[in-house]
């Protein structure tokens, strides 16, 4: 459906892509189809994204959360090729009252990782985009938690350390998604799913000094710190005949599954919150702009990095700070003594740096942006300062 008619449809019940793979299936690009409709949402937006391996039942799970059949909701594939390419959104936002604020909840279906014909870096970009964009990130895992599943969270951990580690009340970046570990299996061998997650996140002995084990253990440490931002949930298989699930009504599904599914809906609803960027809940137009920025950052370089995100998000702030410096200096009543001019330069520079410190994104990688601002101010100063 063309973008114009999609906007006219104004979120009728249909699904559409918001991000698609490029022809080489290594990078991502915006799918303009339907973005106009999202931009028209004036209420705060929250996004629930489901990530996980190829053919792990993500699309079916989303349909279940939305109380939709396979024929109404997201496409479910029983063939060997993956059904969802890129990231798709369900066209009718769920309207929730969150702390007295009407919030539009978007449900996002993501392309499964580890399928044939894709690079690992493409999977990383999908994972990273879902991590940054969502308010609730459901990590859908069949049967158990593998080392590879933990390793994939390295980018989420980097983001947490880079953007969410500021003093509470002074956080001007974006808030983290709530991570929901969803383990789909019938038996947990006498353990609760939380115990299973806790065990998977425990340090692995590394007597031989294996660098890969060290790396995964570092991720485990960081995830443990983020523990209060994650939830674990188990979901039994709905039926043994998985290829026929789409044709089954609730009465034909395992009763324990139906009961747990309803509990899962309640858990997801309880942890949803609007997407907050720089202390502000995003509406539709701002959400799409945020998506564009993230995509730009994640497509930079060979691999997605927090450094790229910091650079993109700080670009506008750097420009504002430099403008503040230039405008302040331009208002000086010249001529001035060299001493007075130097003092004015220092004061204007301090004000610009203070503004950057108040508004910038990132912790570790922001140092590069600070150095860049300092260089740009010194360049701008050459137009005013004879002592340069």
Number of C-alpha atoms within 10 A of each C-alpha: 10 10 15 13 13 20 19 13 15 16 18 14 12 14 20 20 22 20 24 20 19 13 9 11 16 18 24 22 16 19 17 17 18 25 22 19 22 25 16 14 20 14 17 22 28 30 24 24 27 28 25 22 19 19 23 17 21 27 26 22 19 21 22 17 16 17 13 14 18 19 11 12 20 26 16 22 16 13 9 10 11 16 18 21 15 25 25 22 24 23 23 18 21 14 14 16 10 16 8 7 11 14 25 24 24 21 25 27 29 28 26 26 21 15 16 10 8 14 15 13 15 23 23 22 22 25 24 23 23 26 25 22 23 27 26 27 26 26 20 23 21 18 18 15 17 10 11 9 15 16 19 17 21 20 20 24 22 16 23 23 18 21 24 20 14 15 8 8 7 11 20 21 23 21 21 22 27 22 22 20 20 24 23 21 16 14 14 16 8 8 9 14 23 15 13 17 18 14 12 17 20 12 15 13 11 12 6 7 9 10 10 11 17 15 13 21 20 16 23 23 16 19 20 15 13 16 12 10 14 17 18 18 19 24 23 20 19 22 15 10 9 11 12 10 18 13 10 12 9 11 8 12 16 14 14 13 18 19 12 16 19 13 14 17 14 12 14 17 15 10 17 21 25 24 26 20 16 15 14 14 18 22 23 21 18 19 24 19 14 17 19 14 14 20 23 16 21 24 19 15 9 10 15 22 19 22 20 19 25 25 18 19 18 20 14 12 20 24 14 15 24 22 15 18 23 20 12 17 21 12 8 12 8 9 8 11 9 12 10 11 20 18 12 17 21 13 15 21 24 13 16 24 21 12 16 22 14 13 18 23 27 28 15 13 17 19 11 13 21 17 11 13 22 17 12 15 21 15 13 16 19 11 12 17 16 10 10 10
